Every structure is written in structure tokens, then in C-alpha cells.
Amino acid sequence: MNTIMIDRGEMDTGASPAEPPLSGQAPPSTPALQSLPPSSSTAPALSVKDLCVYFGPNQVLRSVSLEVPARAVTAIIGPSGCGKSTFLRSLNRMHDLVPSARVEGEVKLFGQDIYGPGVEAVLVRRRVGMVFQKSNPFPTMSVSDNVTVGLRLNGLRRRALLAERMEQSLVMAALWDEVKDRLNAPAISLSGGQQQRLCIARALAVQPEVLLMDEPASALDPLATAKIEDLILSLKKDYTIVIVTHNMQQAARVSDFTAFFYLGELIEYDTTSKIFTSPSQKRTEDYVTGRFG
């Protein structure tokens, strides 16, 4: 089992078009996991084994093991304080930014342990993008500059290619038609829902393999939420998506698989249809039917 003491690092917002392996070596084979994975015809994008997360003396996650299928949407549900966001941030080493954090266990991205020796956190974050609960466009940048900032930070300077990737990302984020005549306007001049889709476009511009979403529609109105959900469904053709949500109806609408967390433990993980119609665990049934939480 790996034990990682976390040091303060820098976040990275971009990626070069093609990434080398995380450690610069051929990916190792993935061992069988002792978990409750859903069946899938493809290799998992993420394999998590015995994941524990501590903040100082407090243990927040306890021996979580699961596999996240590639090119599918996996929802993480559970009451407040159950470890959902902590788990999500473990998937791209966001806890490196917290001096008191400590991570034990394995998280493998297409067979490579992202917490393994010699693996750089910035490379992990280039391949595993993240969209936060509160939209966070760079307020002093234009719409177009917000989309391409990660590319420029990684050395891409060709204006034609930057423009191409910007348009492509805004189209994928279902935002191009709404902002194509406002590309030089400040990003903060957009509506809340547009700002969140702009942040999704910024994440997509660096071409990650996995996209993490931490309650991306919790602060949006129903119309903007519907656009985000439609976007998630369209993106899963090309991306692996893991979404944290408090909205049971949203989880049922957009996800293929659902994991229920409670008090830092993974209680049940299965197809979304099974979780919401015939869960195996009584605590899962009580939660999805509204008896608590």
C-alpha cells in the first residue's frame, strides 16, 4: 500500500496535445481489485484500491475501492460530509495543495498509479481535469483567453491553433453560439450558467482523458442546469466523467453508474438503475428514497 505525505504544490490548468505516461515508463498491468465494481466491457479509466484520506489526525475516507468505467458517467452521492468531494479530489491529487493531508492506497489512471514514485501531480491534473461547484473564470481575462489559458501556459503560441481549439472547446461546451460575438468581452460578464460552461470549455481545451465535476449545477437555475446535464450526456461519448451531486434526480438522469458514500465509506456501487430501483444495501435504499440525508 502506498502512503503519501502531501506537500504544497502548484495547480496546473492545461496540457500539451499528447501526454507521456505519468512516470515516463510503460504502464504496469492492473491487478484485480477487491471492490464492488460494475460490469463493463472496457478497461476501467480509474481503479481505486483501499483509498484512505486523512487531514491531520482526522480520517475522512476509509478503504474505498472501486473501478470507474471509461467513457461513462459515474455519480457520487451521499449526505453532506460523507467524503464525496474528498474522494473526487483524490482522483487528480488536489489534496497535494493541503499541507495536512495524507493519502494511502492506490489510484490508477489507465493502469498507472498516480500516487506512485516519480509521478508528477501536474501531469496527473493535465490528464484528469476538474470543474468546481462555483464557476471560477479568471475575472481579468476575456472569454477567449479563459478558454486558452491552459494551452498558453503549456507553451502553445500558434494563434491559428489556439483559435481552433478555443472554438472547438466552446462548441463542445454548448457555448459557442452564445458567445461567438463576445469573445473579447470579460468572462465575468456572462451569466452564471454560461460561466460554468466556460469553465468546462477551459477544462476541455487541454484535452483531458477524465473530467471531474464537483456539483457543477448546484448554484444554477433549472434552465442552466438542464444545459449542463445535456452537455454531460454529450461529452461521455469521448470522456470519462465523475460527478458529485446532492440531486438524486440529476444522478438518475445523467449517470450510468452510481456510488453511495456514507460517513467516509463506500456503501454501495452499481449501475444507476439498480441503485435507484433495487439497491442491495438498506442504507442505500433509505438514502435514495429520502428517509435520511
Secondary structure, 3 states (H helix, E strand, C coil): CCEEECCCCCCCCCCCCCCCCCCCCCCCCCCCCCCCCCCCCCCEEEEEEEEEEEECCEEEEEEEEEEEECCCEEEEECCCCCCHHHHHHHCCCHHHHCCCEEEEEEEEECCEECCCCCCCHHHHHHHEEEECCCCCCCCCCEHHHHHHHHHHHCCCCCHHHHHHHHHHHHHHCCCHHHHCCCCCCEHHHCCHHHHHHHHHHHHHHCCCCEEEEECCCCCCCHHHHHHHHHHHHHHCCCCEEEEECCCHHHHHHHCCEEEEEECCEEEEEEEHHHHHHCCCCHHHHHHHCCCCC
